[in-house]
Amino acid sequence: MTQRVPVNIITGFLGTGKTTAILHLLKNKPAHENWAILVNEFGEIGIDGALLSEQDAIVKEVPGGCMCCTAGVPMSVGLTALLRQKPDRLLIEPTGLGHPKEVISILQSEQYQPYIELKATIALVDPRCFSDPQYTSHQNFRDQLACADIVIGNKDDLCQVEDRDNFSHWTAQQTPKKILTQLIQDGQLSPELLEMEPLLSGDQSKETHHHHHHLLEPEFELAPDQKFIRKENKGEGYFSCGWIFGAELIFSFDVLFSMLSELTAERVKAVINTDKGCYSFNVHQQMITVNEMSLEGFESRIEVIDSQLMPWDELEQILLKIAQMTG
């Protein structure tokens, strides 16, 4: 490679809108540039890759936990594969339960210094979280904000005056001061932020010890005789369960929407073939967002994450019943 690829990490806790922000950046990137995305999900079933692939980007997924674990092997495999395609820019979206300090450390290693120009790390946060001990007491939540050069308060349209005051109070306490903090809505990040330099050079992090179980080269494709597969994961005080359903299964849109609206899980992501077309579903704190997609013949995927172990068998039967309603 004749020149180093600019790289930004887009981090943030569960439900802060990282994927939405990256989609916005892709829609506003220079037309002549070829961007790559390395996306990491806590669950074993990749959802974000399907969402991002529609935006003419090179996407590599690392599902099944924090990609920097297992001595960074999963991350290195995905990162190297993307760099070989010589993108004009690389965005990295760690899992909302990941360890961004470790990701930064890998990017700053001698192995990648000739190939990567690390730009500002951007953390998204929902300002409402600053009044909830479930978030403020979580080490990953604090680490993600601490290591960021830029902190963006997303979902400003859902915030009250108190939420904005909490965000401003937190901002004022930061040492060193962040390059930029601001409030936005709908993940509308300015592409100009990607050009900003990081606060510190050199290794910003100390090694921490954490372990997740995940495969080096996970394979989740359905076998010819399989109707669906299910994968579970747990770590950092959270549980996840994900399913891939064969493209021949068509879900009732209305029934699925009602079920997801009532589901009490903290986080749900899905790309589903329905009787009204292919749609993405994004659920956070029982607020659901739906977007139509242009995918055809796609294997439906759904991932559910919660801090409590949920009755996965019961949920699985409900999903299968919803699919049968249109069969």
Protein Blocks (a to p, Z undefined) as FASTA:
>chain_A
ZZdcdddddeddehilmmmmmmmmmmmgcfkbccddddddfblbdfklmmmmmnopacdd
dehiafkggnhlmmmmmmmmmmmnopabdcddddfkbcfklmmmmmmpmklmmmpccddd
dddddfklmmpmklmmpmklmmmmmmpmbdcdehklmpcfklmmmmmmmmmmpccddfbd
cddeehiacfklmmpccfbgcjfbdcddddddddfbdcfbdcfklfbdcddddeehiacd
dddddfklccdfklmmmmmmmpmbfbdcdddddfkbccddddeehiacddddfbehiacd
dddddfbdcdfklmmmmmmmmmmmmZZ
